Amino acid sequence: MLTLICPGETASERYALALRAGLRNVPCKILTRLTRPLENRALLFAVPLDESGVNHEYYDLLAFLRAHPGSLTGCVGGVIVDGAGNLFTKAAARELVLAANLAGCAFPGRPLVEAIGSLANFTVQAKNAGCDLETAYHLAVRDLAGRVLEFSPPKAEKPKLLVLHASSHRTSNTLALWSGVRERLGDACAVTEIGLRNGTLEDCGGCPYTTCLHFGEKGGCFYGGVMVEDVYPAIREADAVIFLCPNYNDAVSANLTAAINRLTALYRTTSFSDKALFGIVVSGYSGGDIVARQLVSALCMNKGFYLPPRFCLMETANDAGAAMKLPGIENRLDAFAKNMLDRLMQ
Ligand SMILES: Cc1cc2nc3c(=O)[nH]c(=O)nc-3n(C[C@H](O)[C@H](O)[C@H](O)COP(=O)(O)O)c2cc1C
């Protein structure tokens, strides 16, 4: 049984039809708002947006999730956003996924069906399925509902964890928090750490699809180097990847962004759907949620890693050494490391 959460009225025929057609024969309980916790459910959030991109009932839902941290414990979710225009849909979706995830909801990889105003983002899917854009939208809703209902991430006896960072060991708050987590993981996981400091990798050159596929099929990428020699093999092996992200200008830093871009060739031939994504984000002053949302959209929505509940630890600390002196940090590190083990281990 799916719980369909549809905040807000809409005049959109297209949205109503997509839900009817996509969820035909799927038993659903429909809610228009959340007023109390929902535990252990398969959830589909369906959010209509008008041209302004503002849906007040959706913001009420966001407020409930942010104010009630454990309210979706044990839930698995997917998201549909139907926009009247071609903007705002992705931003709304990733904001919702982060809020629901921090409230305890897991998400499979590619958890978003996004219908922009023109539906042009369904062009490739429609071509592949030999159908029109609107039918491709309906098929995507059906596919997402099935994946949410069936989601059951693998567990391992000794999970393999890949740690990607681009920081200096001596001064980094982000690395100091990771050391605290690593200590708590003990020898329960097999940990591989790869540092991607300046000069170690080139960004994606945006090769044509066929060139990218050609190199991807040979297990590589045109640009070679540390990504192909170290990161690709480690990701193939990994049960989980954790990104250590200092906030650089309200974004994931350039080296880590380059690494994410360079995953494209591997992604052409390897599914990441059974690999968990975790993150540690440290901002000097503010904006950790923006960086976490970037991880959600780049790695879960686009590249297909799954999101375990509470995938990201976000802290605010600027001076070297400040993160480990934050009030309550030891308890938050305990909880973050325990959550990782609970999610990954048999
Ligand atoms: C290039 C650069 C850009 C930064 N931009 C921001 C920012 O936009 N917002 C912010 O809160 N902190 C920003 N910071 C501060 C870091 O987020 C902060 O130093 C934090 O401790 C994480 O970095 P660390 O792991 O290297 O210590 C920036 C730092 C650098 C070096």
The ligand as a Gaussian input file, in Angstrom:
#p B3LYP/6-31G(d) Opt

LIG

0 1
 C       37.163000      28.910000      -0.948000
 C       36.322000      28.882000       0.278000
 C       34.978000      29.255000       0.217000
 C       34.185000      29.229000       1.346000
 N       32.860000      29.582000       1.239000
 C       32.063000      29.518000       2.323000
 C       30.686000      29.859000       2.224000
 O       30.174000      30.208000       1.168000
 N       29.927000      29.782000       3.330000
 C       30.452000      29.399000       4.537000
 O       29.710000      29.337000       5.500000
 N       31.752000      29.068000       4.664000
 C       32.569000      29.108000       3.581000
 N       33.907000      28.770000       3.701000
 C       34.423000      28.322000       5.000000
 C       34.474000      26.795000       5.149000
 O       33.227000      26.233000       4.883000
 C       34.935000      26.485000       6.556000
 O       36.314000      26.802000       6.642000
 C       34.641000      25.131000       7.153000
 O       35.391000      24.960000       8.371000
 C       34.892000      23.886000       6.304000
 O       36.163000      23.816000       5.748000
 P       37.376000      22.885000       6.310000
 O       36.927000      21.469000       6.311000
 O       38.518000      23.129000       5.342000
 O       37.697000      23.369000       7.709000
 C       34.734000      28.815000       2.585000
 C       36.100000      28.445000       2.652000
 C       36.877000      28.481000       1.525000
 C       38.323000      28.074000       1.626000

